[in-house]
Structures are given as structure tokens and as C-alpha cells.
């Protein structure tokens, strides 16, 4: 981790290693609890200023609908409106083909447009490109129960779809309803990133974070595609090293054109160039579910899953800092909730994150707290 200032304290490392050695059974209680050894060398970032006011239950769906799980959230090209992917009031759109899962909200939280009915099963990642088109990573295929309730759902999922702002389907990458490898297929794509020149990056294998060793379903990879959807290259394997991933969960790009990958299962960010070569690894932003970098290279990393099993010593929350230096400036703690988001721990926090032109942070919630949360800046840099 070459650019992050040295925050290591010897006593913390000694204590943490002692815990790891003393209680292996607890750490192995849940699958996917393993992580890179470098993670233990970074002090948890849990005690920084919080300059935001939290506003829960922001945004209103049409026709009296209630929010379901939301991990897909992205600001529109106008900087004011917000696009969000609601999983149709629950956690799947497989059996609700008449509902538009993708909605556009005005600055007051009112729905002004919607799209995607019958074409998206599990909206997970979202991107708005420089022309205002909406890209959706549909991160899984239908299970047997969903297929029995709605046979048409068998032809949905495990693809990236591109829509025009008025809802026309323009492009599909992958084969709907099937998993596999590029160039013809994708396996549970978590997120999509579109660069200013139209290049497309897709991270796959949402479930890899639950693997402690490689197997037949492991597919820790990032792929690059042309603006027309032609496959250019694929890089990465499952694992703990450089350019290895255990559930690449979100993508973002900084002003230098570097691609930031939230390698959630490995509790880190990996930074790649546009040829998918590894440049750096950062652990200081925690176990990241959602990632956004604004035009000033401010990095917003939201953590919906940390607990003592999957990220020992770290709390769920939103961490804000610099994509240029790796410094973390702010920490917004988790919401209080009767049940925790993720797989355990304390409280809940969103899974998707974006920021509007006024510095308002919008988070998409998955789990016991659902819908959208707005974090309004009171005093930030």
C-alpha cells in the first residue's frame, strides 16, 4: 500500500494477531471469513469526524410502492437527479414483471421517470454514462422457485444492460439467464463502469466473497469492452494477491483514468490502469460495498457488512477521503437497527453510494433498513 500514510501501531498489530491465533474457530464459523494477511496490518478507521446530517427514508416511489432492497444508485449527468434500482419492493424482480425497477428521482425525491419492467431481475450496480444512458448490472439468474412462479424469469439476469434515458434497451452484454465467461457470457456481474471514451468495465462473481478457496464457481475477474460491446480483454483470478479478487463489488474511476475496484471479500480497494494492470492496493477504506469518486477526486466508500467475523475491528459506515492520496477524512457511523445489515455485527449501512452536485451523499440500503438515505453536508472540505 504505497500511498497511504503510515498508521500502523505495533501494539494494535500484536493484539490483533493474538486474537487471530487464539480464536481460529470463531473466525472460521462463517464461510468467506478469510482475508489477505496485509489486512491485519492496518488499523481500523472508526474514529473520524462526521460532517453529515443523516436523513433516512429519502425518495418516493410511484403508485404508493414501498422500497425494497437498493444497491444500485447513481447521480444523473445533470448532477441533480438520482437514478436508483429498486428490487421491486422486496429483494428480486423475478415475479413482478410489470414493475419498473429503475427510477429517476428529482432533487426533492419525487419519481419523474422509470424503466426496465420485465427486463431486469436483480439490479445491483448502475452507471450513467456521459450521454445520460443508464447501465445496469443484473447480478444473478432466477432460482427454481422464481422460475416456477414466473417462467419468463428464466430468460433474465447475469447480464449488463444499457438503456436510453427514455427506457429503450440499447445493448446487452452477456447471455440473459445464463452464467459463464466472456465474451459470450457473464457470471453474476456486480457493477459496470463506462469511461468518457465509452470503454466499458465489468466486474463479475458477486458470490466469490463467500469462498475461502478456489473452486469451479470462482470467477474473480474484471473485463474491458469496447463502446459497442465487443470484448477486449479479461484480467484477474480468484484469490488474495494483486489482480486477484474475491467478489469485486463496485467500480469507480478517478481523474487520472485509474479504475478502482471494491474487492469486498478481500476488504480492500485494488487500483488498476485501463489495461487492467495492477497499480496499488488500499485497505484503509474498509470492506467496501459501494464506491463513488467525484470530479474533485473525493472518494466515497460505503461499508454495509463489516463485523467481527468478516472484517475484525472495523465498523460499518461511510468513509470519505482522497482518491489522490488515499487519506481518509471522515467517518459516518452505521444506523441503529433492530437487525444488522450484512451477515451480522452492529447496525446497518447502505450498499450503494453516489453524490450529487451539491455534495449530498445518497446511499441505497439493502437489508433491514431499505430504500434510500441522504447524507447532507454540514461542513466539509
C-alpha positions in Angstrom: 0.0 0.0 0.0 2.3 2.7 -1.3 0.3 5.9 -1.0 -1.4 5.6 2.4 0.3 7.4 5.3 1.8 5.0 7.9 -1.0 4.5 10.6 0.3 1.2 11.9 0.7 0.9 15.7 2.8 -2.0 16.9 0.6 -2.7 19.9 -2.5 -2.9 17.8 -0.9 -5.4 15.4 0.4 -7.6 18.2 -3.1 -7.6 19.9 -4.9 -8.4 16.7 -2.6 -11.2 15.8 -3.0 -12.7 19.2 -6.8 -12.7 18.7 -6.5 -14.3 15.4 -4.3 -17.1 16.7 -6.3 -17.6 19.9 -9.7 -18.0 18.3 -9.5 -19.6 14.8 -12.8 -21.5 15.3 -14.7 -18.2 15.7 -13.2 -16.7 12.6 -14.0 -19.8 10.6 -17.6 -20.0 11.8 -18.9 -18.5 8.6 -17.7 -19.2 5.1 -15.7 -16.4 3.5 -14.2 -15.0 6.7 -10.6 -15.4 5.4 -8.7 -12.4 4.0 -5.3 -11.2 2.9 -2.6 -11.1 5.6 -1.9 -7.5 4.8 -5.3 -6.6 6.2 -4.2 -7.3 9.7 -1.5 -4.6 9.4 -3.9 -1.7 9.0 -5.5 -0.1 12.0 -9.4 0.2 11.7 -10.6 3.7 10.7 -13.6 4.1 13.0 -13.0 7.4 14.8 -13.0 10.4 12.4 -15.3 13.5 12.2 -18.8 13.1 10.8 -19.7 16.4 9.0 -23.0 15.0 7.6 -26.6 15.1 8.8 -28.4 11.8 8.1 -31.9 11.9 6.5 -33.5 8.4 6.4 -36.3 7.4 4.1 -35.4 9.9 1.3 -37.2 9.5 -2.0 -40.7 8.4 -3.0 -41.7 5.6 -5.4 -44.7 6.0 -7.8 -48.2 4.4 -7.2 -47.7 4.1 -3.5 -45.0 1.5 -3.8 -42.7 0.9 -0.9 -38.9 0.5 -1.3 -37.2 -2.9 -1.4 -33.5 -3.5 -1.4 -31.5 -0.9 -3.3 -27.8 -1.3 -4.1 -27.8 0.5 -7.5 -27.7 4.3 -7.1 -26.0 6.9 -9.4 -26.3 10.6 -10.0 -27.6 11.7 -13.4 -25.4 13.7 -15.8 -27.3 16.9 -14.7 -25.8 16.5 -11.2 -29.2 17.0 -9.7 -31.4 13.9 -10.4 -30.7 10.4 -8.9 -31.2 7.1 -10.6 -31.9 4.1 -8.3 -32.6 0.4 -8.8 -35.3 -0.8 -6.5 -35.7 -4.6 -6.3 -39.4 -4.3 -6.8 -40.4 -3.8 -3.2 -38.6 -6.9 -1.9 -35.2 -8.3 -3.0 -36.0 -9.5 -6.5 -38.0 -8.5 -9.6 -38.3 -12.1 -10.9 -42.0 -12.4 -10.1 -43.1 -8.7 -10.7 -42.6 -8.3 -14.4 -45.0 -5.3 -14.6 -42.9 -3.1 -12.3 -40.2 -0.7 -13.5 -37.3 -1.3 -11.1 -35.2 1.6 -12.2 -36.5 5.1 -11.2 -35.3 8.6 -11.6 -35.7 11.0 -8.7 -35.7 14.8 -8.7 -33.8 16.8 -6.0 -36.9 16.6 -3.8 -37.1 12.8 -4.0 -40.0 12.6 -6.4 -40.0 9.9 -9.1 -40.0 11.6 -12.5 -39.2 8.6 -14.8 -38.8 4.8 -14.6 -37.7 1.9 -16.8 -36.8 -1.7 -17.1 -40.0 -3.6 -16.4 -39.7 -7.3 -17.3 -36.0 -6.9 -18.4 -34.1 -6.9 -15.1 -34.2 -9.5 -12.3 -31.8 -8.3 -9.6 -30.5 -4.7 -10.2 -27.2 -4.5 -8.4 -24.8 -1.9 -10.0 -25.7 1.1 -12.0 -23.8 3.6 -14.2 -24.8 6.8 -16.0 -22.6 7.5 -18.9 -21.6 10.9 -20.4 -24.6 10.8 -22.8 -27.1 10.1 -20.0 -27.6 6.4 -20.8 -28.3 4.1 -17.9 -26.3 0.9 -17.5 -27.5 -1.9 -15.1 -25.5 -4.8 -13.8 -28.2 -7.5 -13.3 -26.3 -9.7 -10.8 -27.9 -13.1 -10.7 -30.2 -15.5 -12.5 -33.6 -16.8 -11.3 -33.8 -19.6 -8.8 -36.1 -22.6 -9.1 -38.9 -21.0 -7.0 -38.8 -17.8 -9.1 -38.9 -19.8 -12.3 -41.8 -21.8 -11.2 -43.8 -18.6 -10.3 -42.8 -16.8 -13.5 -41.3 -19.0 -16.2 -40.2 -15.9 -18.1 -37.7 -15.1 -15.4 -35.5 -17.9 -16.7 -34.5 -15.6 -19.5 -33.3 -12.8 -17.2 -30.2 -11.9 -15.2 -26.4 -12.3 -15.2 -26.0 -9.5 -17.8 -25.2 -5.8 -18.2 -27.9 -3.8 -20.0 -27.7 -0.3 -21.4 -30.9 1.8 -21.6 -31.5 5.2 -23.1 -32.9 7.8 -20.7 -36.4 7.2 -22.0 -36.1 3.4 -21.3 -35.2 1.9 -24.7 -32.9 -1.1 -24.4 -29.8 -0.3 -26.4 -27.3 -3.0 -25.6 -26.9 -6.3 -23.7 -23.6 -7.8 -22.7 -23.8 -11.4 -21.7 -26.5 -14.1 -22.3 -29.6 -13.4 -20.3 -30.5 -16.2 -17.8 -27.1 -18.0 -18.2 -23.8 -17.8 -16.4 -20.4 -18.3 -18.0 -17.3 -16.5 -19.2 -16.7 -13.6 -21.6 -17.0 -12.9 -24.4 -20.4 -14.6 -24.7 -21.4 -14.8 -21.0 -21.0 -13.1 -17.6 -21.3 -14.7 -14.2 -23.2 -12.6 -11.7 -21.9 -9.2 -12.7 -21.8 -6.8 -9.7 -21.0 -3.5 -11.3 -20.3 -1.6 -14.6 -18.1 1.4 -15.3 -18.2 3.5 -18.5 -15.3 5.8 -19.2 -15.6 9.2 -21.0 -14.3 7.5 -24.3 -17.1 4.8 -24.0 -14.9 1.9 -22.8 -16.9 -0.5 -20.6 -15.5 -2.2 -17.5 -17.4 -5.0 -15.8 -16.6 -6.8 -12.5 -18.1 -10.3 -12.0 -18.7 -13.0 -9.5 -20.8 -11.4 -6.7 -20.7 -14.6 -4.6 -16.9 -15.0 -4.6 -16.6 -13.3 -1.3 -18.0 -16.4 0.4 -15.3 -18.7 -1.0 -12.2 -19.4 1.2 -10.5 -21.4 -1.6 -10.9 -21.5 -5.3 -13.4 -23.9 -6.9 -15.5 -24.5 -10.0 -17.7 -21.4 -9.4 -14.8 -19.0 -8.7 -14.5 -16.2 -11.3 -12.7 -13.2 -9.8 -12.3 -11.2 -12.9 -12.6 -7.8 -14.5 -13.3 -7.4 -18.2 -13.0 -4.5 -20.6 -15.3 -4.0 -23.6 -15.5 -1.5 -26.5 -18.2 1.2 -26.6 -20.2 -1.2 -28.9 -19.9 -4.1 -26.5 -17.1 -6.0 -28.2 -14.9 -7.9 -25.7 -11.4 -6.5 -25.5 -9.7 -8.2 -22.6 -10.3 -10.0 -19.3 -8.0 -10.0 -16.3 -7.9 -11.3 -12.8 -8.5 -14.6 -11.0 -9.9 -15.7 -7.7 -7.5 -15.1 -4.8 -5.8 -12.8 -2.2 -2.9 -11.4 -4.3 -2.6 -8.5 -6.7 -5.1 -8.6 -9.5 -6.9 -11.4 -7.7 -10.5 -10.8 -6.4 -13.0 -12.3 -4.0 -16.2 -10.6 -5.1 -15.3 -7.4 -6.9 -18.4 -5.5 -5.8 -18.2 -1.9 -7.2 -16.2 0.2 -9.7 -15.2 3.8 -10.0 -12.7 5.9 -11.9 -10.6 8.9 -10.8 -9.4 11.9 -12.8 -6.3 10.1 -13.9 -8.4 7.4 -15.5 -7.4 4.8 -12.9 -10.0 2.1 -12.2 -10.9 1.5 -8.6 -12.3 -1.9 -7.7 -14.0 -2.6 -4.4 -12.7 -6.1 -3.7 -15.2 -6.7 -1.0 -14.3 -10.2 0.1 -10.7 -9.1 0.5 -11.6 -5.9 2.4 -9.8 -3.6 0.1 -9.6 -1.4 -3.0 -7.5 -2.5 -5.9 -6.4 0.2 -8.3 -5.8 -0.7 -12.0 -4.9 1.1 -15.1 -7.2 0.9 -18.2 -5.3 -2.1 -19.5 -6.2 -3.8 -16.2 -2.6 -3.8 -14.8 -2.4 -3.6 -11.0 -1.2 -0.3 -9.7 -1.9 -0.2 -5.9 -3.9 -1.7 -3.1 -5.6 0.2 -0.3 -7.1 -1.3 2.9 -7.9 1.9 4.8 -11.5 2.4 3.4 -12.7 -0.9 4.9 -14.9 -3.7 3.5 -16.5 -1.7 0.7 -19.9 -2.5 -0.9 -20.3 0.8 -2.8 -17.8 3.2 -4.3 -18.0 6.6 -5.9 -15.4 9.2 -6.9 -16.5 12.7 -7.8 -14.9 15.2 -10.2 -12.6 16.5 -7.4 -11.3 13.0 -6.7 -13.2 12.8 -3.4 -13.7 9.1 -2.7 -16.9 7.8 -1.0 -16.7 4.2 0.2 -19.7 2.7 1.9 -19.5 -0.4 4.1 -22.7 -2.4 4.7 -21.1 -5.6 6.0 -18.3 -5.3 8.5 -18.5 -7.3 11.6 -16.0 -9.3 13.8 -16.2 -12.3 11.5 -15.8 -10.7 8.1 -13.8 -7.6 9.0 -12.4 -7.8 12.5 -12.1 -4.4 14.3 -13.9 -2.4 11.7 -17.4 -0.8 11.9 -20.0 -0.5 9.1 -20.3 3.1 7.8 -19.4 5.6 5.2 -15.8 6.7 4.8 -14.9 9.7 2.7 -11.4 10.7 1.6 -9.0 11.4 -1.2 -8.6 9.2 -4.3 -5.3 11.0 -4.9 -3.5 10.3 -1.7 -5.6 7.6 0.0 -6.2 9.7 3.1 -9.5 9.1 4.9 -11.1 12.3 6.2 -14.5 11.5 7.5 -16.4 8.6 9.0 -20.2 8.4 9.2 -21.3 5.6 11.5 -23.9 2.9 10.9 -27.6 3.4 11.5 -29.2 1.9 14.6 -31.4 -1.0 13.6 -33.0 -3.9 15.3 -31.2 -6.3 12.9 -27.9 -5.7 11.3 -27.2 -5.4 7.6 -24.8 -7.8 6.0 -24.2 -11.0 8.0 -24.1 -9.6 11.5 -22.3 -7.1 13.7 -23.9 -3.8 14.8 -26.4 -1.6 13.0 -27.0 -1.1 9.3 -25.4 1.0 6.5 -26.1 1.3 2.8 -24.6 -0.8 0.0 -24.7 1.6 -3.0 -23.5 5.3 -2.9 -23.4 8.3 -5.1 -23.1 12.1 -4.7 -24.9 15.0 -6.4 -23.5 18.3 -7.5 -24.3 19.9 -4.1 -22.3 17.3 -2.1 -25.3 15.4 -0.9 -24.5 11.7 -0.5 -27.2 9.3 -1.5 -27.0 5.7 -0.2 -29.0 2.7 -1.4 -30.0 0.4 1.5 -30.1 -3.4 1.5 -31.4 -5.5 4.4 -33.4 -4.5 7.5 -33.1 -0.8 6.5 -34.3 -0.3 2.9 -34.8 2.5 0.4 -32.6 5.5 0.2 -30.7 7.6 2.8 -29.4 11.1 2.2 -26.3 12.5 4.0 -26.4 16.3 3.8 -23.0 18.0 4.3 -22.8 20.5 7.2 -19.2 21.4 6.9 -16.9 19.5 4.5 -13.8 20.3 2.5 
